[in-house]
Amino acid sequence: MPTTTAATAEHATPAAPLPAPASLAIVPGVSRTARWAARGAALTLVPTGLWRTAIAFGVPSGFKEGDLLHVDNYPGRYSFYLIALSVFAELVGMLALGLVQRWGEVLPHWVPWLGGRRIPPLAAVVPAATGAAAVTLITIHGALQWNSPDNMGGELTPTGFARWAMTACYAPLLLWGPLLAVATVAYWRRRRLHG
């Protein structure tokens, strides 16, 4: 049995990284801007999800007694709702990755009855563009109403550091719609030119 010496181990070639599954690979011809926009769109939901999940596990959020988000209610029966909402929102946000990855152009083979079929461009562009417009309008409206008495200006809402932390977690959502729009336009142009 041959022995490996320090000299031969030194010159051994490093193992190649494992390739990504074909459906998760970035499609050739995707611009750097489109890649960053799609990834950014998916990541804009992470801070709010982490904030809600922290509340679900009983981390104080600054809401006063009498508010549903007050620390005395968690962990509790609403914890599952906050976690499920966070997971659902992130899954919706991750759909933006389909605008730059293979699974956004060809359905993965594991999809029953439809796997392997090409996705018509409009089947992705219409929902993505509609989502980008809706999310942009909703988040702008939310930002404009952030300090209203019916929103975060109420007497039971956080103040001081807790308010700033919550606001910092929600602020990235303002980028979700515009980033999704950039990725959607790039997807439409690429699919129109390259089929």
Secondary structure, 3 states (H helix, E strand, C coil): CCCCCHHHHHCCCCCCCCCCCHHHCECCCCCHHHHHHHHHHHHCCHHHHHHHHHHHCCCCCCCCCCCCCCHHHCCCCCHHHHHHHHHHHHHHHHHHHHHCEHHHCECCCCCCCCCCCECCHHHHHHHHHHHHHHHHHHHHHHHHCCCCCCCCCCCCCCCHHHHHHHHHHHCCHHHHHHHHHHHHHHHHHHHHHHC
